[in-house]
Amino acid sequence: MFKKLKISCDEATTICDKSQYGEATVFQKIQLNFHFLVCKICSMYTKQNSEMSKVYKMKAKDCKEKRQCMSSVEKEALKRQLQELEA
């Protein structure tokens, strides 16, 4: 039974990422928590990853509220610059 619970740090970080997006199974979450008992680095990674996600979500919400959009003139200027780079 314990062999099935043992996972590598790579697998733990993958499950951590899945868990944040609600894609991890119950068994994967159990594996992850079991891994945290022996690996404090992965536990710290998970905490930091969660905090970063919160910060990004707050920033995205802030950007949506401000609705900073480029004007038509700015868009055309950007298109010209990109075309010049391609040439």
TORPA-4810 file (N, C-alpha, C, O; in nm, 3 decimals):
<nodes>
NODE_1_0.081_-0.120_0.000_0.000_0.000_0.000_0.086_0.127_0.000_0.059_0.221_-0.074_M
NODE_2_0.191_0.126_0.085_0.274_0.246_0.094_0.355_0.270_-0.032_0.393_0.383_-0.061_F
NODE_3_0.382_0.164_-0.108_0.454_0.181_-0.234_0.373_0.265_-0.332_0.430_0.344_-0.408_K
NODE_4_0.242_0.248_-0.331_0.156_0.325_-0.420_0.148_0.472_-0.379_0.121_0.559_-0.462_K
NODE_5_0.170_0.499_-0.251_0.164_0.637_-0.203_0.293_0.713_-0.230_0.293_0.836_-0.234_L
NODE_6_0.402_0.640_-0.247_0.532_0.705_-0.265_0.545_0.760_-0.407_0.528_0.688_-0.505_K
NODE_7_0.575_0.892_-0.415_0.592_0.957_-0.545_0.719_1.040_-0.543_0.771_1.073_-0.436_I
NODE_8_0.769_1.073_-0.661_0.889_1.156_-0.671_0.851_1.303_-0.655_0.733_1.339_-0.656_S
NODE_9_0.952_1.387_-0.641_0.928_1.531_-0.629_0.868_1.586_-0.758_0.784_1.675_-0.754_C
NODE_10_0.910_1.533_-0.873_0.853_1.576_-1.001_0.704_1.546_-1.007_0.624_1.629_-1.050_D
NODE_11_0.668_1.427_-0.962_0.526_1.390_-0.961_0.449_1.478_-0.862_0.334_1.515_-0.887_E
NODE_12_0.513_1.510_-0.750_0.447_1.593_-0.648_0.418_1.733_-0.703_0.310_1.787_-0.680_A
NODE_13_0.513_1.791_-0.774_0.489_1.925_-0.827_0.381_1.922_-0.935_0.303_2.016_-0.946_T
NODE_14_0.377_1.815_-1.014_0.273_1.801_-1.115_0.135_1.791_-1.050_0.040_1.856_-1.094_T
NODE_15_0.125_1.711_-0.945_-0.001_1.696_-0.874_-0.040_1.827_-0.806_-0.157_1.863_-0.801_I
NODE_16_0.059_1.898_-0.754_0.034_2.030_-0.693_-0.032_2.123_-0.795_-0.132_2.188_-0.765_C
NODE_17_0.025_2.128_-0.914_-0.030_2.215_-1.018_-0.171_2.171_-1.058_-0.260_2.254_-1.076_D
NODE_18_-0.190_2.040_-1.072_-0.322_1.988_-1.105_-0.424_2.022_-0.996_-0.538_2.058_-1.025_K
NODE_19_-0.380_2.011_-0.873_-0.468_2.034_-0.760_-0.518_2.178_-0.758_-0.633_2.204_-0.723_S
NODE_20_-0.431_2.272_-0.793_-0.472_2.412_-0.794_-0.580_2.440_-0.897_-0.660_2.533_-0.881_Q
NODE_21_-0.582_2.361_-1.003_-0.682_2.381_-1.108_-0.798_2.284_-1.096_-0.882_2.276_-1.186_Y
NODE_22_-0.803_2.208_-0.985_-0.913_2.116_-0.961_-0.909_1.992_-1.048_-1.012_1.929_-1.071_G
NODE_23_-0.791_1.956_-1.099_-0.778_1.842_-1.188_-0.718_1.718_-1.121_-0.710_1.613_-1.184_E
NODE_24_-0.676_1.729_-0.996_-0.615_1.616_-0.927_-0.723_1.526_-0.866_-0.825_1.574_-0.816_A
NODE_25_-0.698_1.397_-0.872_-0.791_1.302_-0.813_-0.769_1.298_-0.662_-0.671_1.351_-0.611_T
NODE_26_-0.861_1.236_-0.591_-0.850_1.223_-0.446_-0.725_1.143_-0.411_-0.652_1.179_-0.319_V
NODE_27_-0.699_1.036_-0.486_-0.581_0.954_-0.459_-0.453_1.034_-0.481_-0.358_1.020_-0.404_F
NODE_28_-0.449_1.117_-0.584_-0.331_1.200_-0.608_-0.310_1.298_-0.494_-0.196_1.323_-0.455_Q
NODE_29_-0.418_1.353_-0.442_-0.406_1.445_-0.329_-0.354_1.373_-0.205_-0.276_1.430_-0.128_K
NODE_30_-0.396_1.249_-0.186_-0.345_1.169_-0.074_-0.196_1.143_-0.093_-0.118_1.154_0.001_I
NODE_31_-0.157_1.108_-0.217_-0.015_1.087_-0.246_0.065_1.213_-0.217_0.173_1.206_-0.158_Q
NODE_32_0.013_1.326_-0.256_0.082_1.453_-0.236_0.099_1.481_-0.087_0.208_1.518_-0.044_L
NODE_33_-0.006_1.465_-0.009_0.003_1.489_0.135_0.098_1.391_0.203_0.169_1.428_0.296_N
NODE_34_0.101_1.268_0.157_0.197_1.169_0.209_0.339_1.214_0.175_0.429_1.202_0.258_F
NODE_35_0.359_1.265_0.055_0.491_1.312_0.012_0.536_1.430_0.098_0.655_1.442_0.129_H
NODE_36_0.443_1.516_0.138_0.477_1.630_0.222_0.535_1.588_0.357_0.612_1.662_0.418_F
NODE_37_0.498_1.470_0.404_0.550_1.422_0.532_0.701_1.399_0.527_0.769_1.411_0.628_L
NODE_38_0.751_1.365_0.409_0.894_1.335_0.396_0.971_1.442_0.319_1.095_1.441_0.320_V
NODE_39_0.902_1.533_0.254_0.971_1.633_0.170_0.918_1.773_0.201_0.811_1.812_0.155_C
NODE_40_0.994_1.846_0.276_0.954_1.982_0.313_0.974_2.079_0.197_0.909_2.183_0.192_K
NODE_41_1.061_2.046_0.104_1.084_2.132_-0.013_0.959_2.138_-0.100_0.920_2.246_-0.144_I
NODE_42_0.898_2.024_-0.125_0.776_2.022_-0.206_0.661_2.090_-0.134_0.575_2.152_-0.196_C
NODE_43_0.659_2.077_-0.002_0.557_2.144_0.076_0.572_2.296_0.062_0.473_2.367_0.047_S
NODE_44_0.696_2.343_0.066_0.722_2.486_0.050_0.687_2.530_-0.092_0.632_2.639_-0.112_M
NODE_45_0.720_2.446_-0.191_0.686_2.477_-0.330_0.536_2.498_-0.345_0.492_2.592_-0.411_Y
NODE_46_0.458_2.411_-0.284_0.313_2.420_-0.293_0.261_2.548_-0.231_0.173_2.614_-0.287_T
NODE_47_0.314_2.584_-0.116_0.272_2.707_-0.050_0.307_2.829_-0.136_0.225_2.919_-0.153_K
NODE_48_0.430_2.831_-0.189_0.472_2.943_-0.272_0.391_2.950_-0.401_0.353_3.059_-0.445_Q
NODE_49_0.363_2.835_-0.460_0.286_2.830_-0.583_0.144_2.883_-0.560_0.089_2.953_-0.645_N
NODE_50_0.086_2.849_-0.448_-0.048_2.897_-0.414_-0.047_3.049_-0.397_-0.137_3.118_-0.445_S
NODE_51_0.053_3.100_-0.329_0.062_3.245_-0.309_0.081_3.318_-0.442_0.019_3.422_-0.465_E
NODE_52_0.166_3.264_-0.528_0.187_3.327_-0.658_0.059_3.327_-0.741_0.029_3.426_-0.808_M
NODE_53_-0.015_3.220_-0.735_-0.142_3.213_-0.808_-0.239_3.319_-0.759_-0.308_3.382_-0.839_S
NODE_54_-0.245_3.338_-0.627_-0.332_3.441_-0.571_-0.292_3.580_-0.621_-0.377_3.661_-0.657_K
NODE_55_-0.162_3.606_-0.622_-0.113_3.736_-0.667_-0.148_3.759_-0.813_-0.196_3.866_-0.849_V
NODE_56_-0.126_3.657_-0.898_-0.157_3.670_-1.041_-0.306_3.691_-1.063_-0.346_3.770_-1.149_Y
NODE_57_-0.389_3.622_-0.986_-0.533_3.638_-1.001_-0.576_3.779_-0.962_-0.661_3.839_-1.027_K
NODE_58_-0.516_3.832_-0.854_-0.549_3.969_-0.814_-0.506_4.068_-0.921_-0.579_4.163_-0.951_M
NODE_59_-0.389_4.047_-0.978_-0.338_4.137_-1.081_-0.426_4.129_-1.206_-0.456_4.231_-1.267_K
NODE_60_-0.467_4.010_-1.244_-0.553_3.993_-1.361_-0.687_4.064_-1.338_-0.740_4.127_-1.429_A
NODE_61_-0.740_4.052_-1.219_-0.867_4.118_-1.186_-0.849_4.269_-1.195_-0.936_4.340_-1.246_K
NODE_62_-0.737_4.318_-1.144_-0.708_4.460_-1.148_-0.697_4.510_-1.292_-0.749_4.617_-1.325_D
NODE_63_-0.631_4.435_-1.377_-0.616_4.473_-1.518_-0.751_4.475_-1.590_-0.776_4.563_-1.673_C
NODE_64_-0.836_4.380_-1.559_-0.969_4.376_-1.622_-1.053_4.495_-1.580_-1.129_4.550_-1.660_K
NODE_65_-1.040_4.535_-1.455_-1.118_4.648_-1.406_-1.073_4.779_-1.470_-1.156_4.865_-1.498_E
NODE_66_-0.944_4.794_-1.493_-0.893_4.918_-1.551_-0.920_4.927_-1.700_-0.931_5.036_-1.757_K
NODE_67_-0.931_4.811_-1.764_-0.960_4.803_-1.907_-0.869_4.896_-1.988_-0.915_4.982_-2.063_R
NODE_68_-0.741_4.875_-1.970_-0.645_4.953_-2.046_-0.630_4.890_-2.184_-0.572_4.783_-2.199_Q
NODE_69_-0.682_4.957_-2.283_-0.680_4.907_-2.420_-0.599_5.002_-2.507_-0.586_5.121_-2.478_C
NODE_70_-0.544_4.946_-2.612_-0.470_5.028_-2.707_-0.567_5.098_-2.802_-0.670_5.042_-2.841_M
NODE_71_-0.533_5.219_-2.836_-0.616_5.291_-2.934_-0.587_5.235_-3.073_-0.490_5.161_-3.092_S
NODE_72_-0.671_5.269_-3.169_-0.651_5.224_-3.307_-0.517_5.272_-3.362_-0.450_5.198_-3.435_S
NODE_73_-0.479_5.392_-3.328_-0.350_5.447_-3.375_-0.234_5.367_-3.317_-0.139_5.335_-3.388_V
NODE_74_-0.242_5.334_-3.188_-0.137_5.254_-3.125_-0.130_5.114_-3.186_-0.020_5.061_-3.204_E
NODE_75_-0.245_5.055_-3.216_-0.247_4.923_-3.278_-0.182_4.925_-3.415_-0.105_4.835_-3.448_K
NODE_76_-0.212_5.025_-3.495_-0.152_5.037_-3.628_-0.002_5.058_-3.618_0.074_4.999_-3.697_E
NODE_77_0.043_5.139_-3.525_0.187_5.161_-3.505_0.256_5.031_-3.466_0.366_5.003_-3.513_A
NODE_78_0.193_4.953_-3.381_0.249_4.825_-3.340_0.256_4.729_-3.458_0.355_4.658_-3.474_L
NODE_79_0.152_4.726_-3.540_0.152_4.641_-3.659_0.268_4.676_-3.750_0.337_4.588_-3.801_K
NODE_80_0.290_4.807_-3.772_0.400_4.851_-3.858_0.535_4.808_-3.801_0.622_4.763_-3.874_R
NODE_81_0.551_4.823_-3.671_0.677_4.784_-3.607_0.701_4.634_-3.623_0.813_4.592_-3.650_Q
NODE_82_0.598_4.553_-3.606_0.612_4.408_-3.621_0.645_4.371_-3.764_0.725_4.280_-3.788_L
NODE_83_0.582_4.440_-3.860_0.611_4.412_-4.001_0.755_4.450_-4.035_0.820_4.381_-4.113_Q
NODE_84_0.805_4.556_-3.978_0.943_4.598_-4.000_1.040_4.496_-3.945_1.145_4.471_-4.005_E
NODE_85_1.006_4.437_-3.832_1.091_4.335_-3.771_1.095_4.208_-3.856_1.198_4.141_-3.865_L
NODE_86_0.982_4.175_-3.918_0.973_4.055_-4.002_1.053_4.071_-4.130_1.106_3.973_-4.183_E
NODE_87_1.063_4.192_-4.180_1.133_4.218_-4.308_1.282_4.213_-4.293_1.355_4.233_-4.390_A
</nodes>
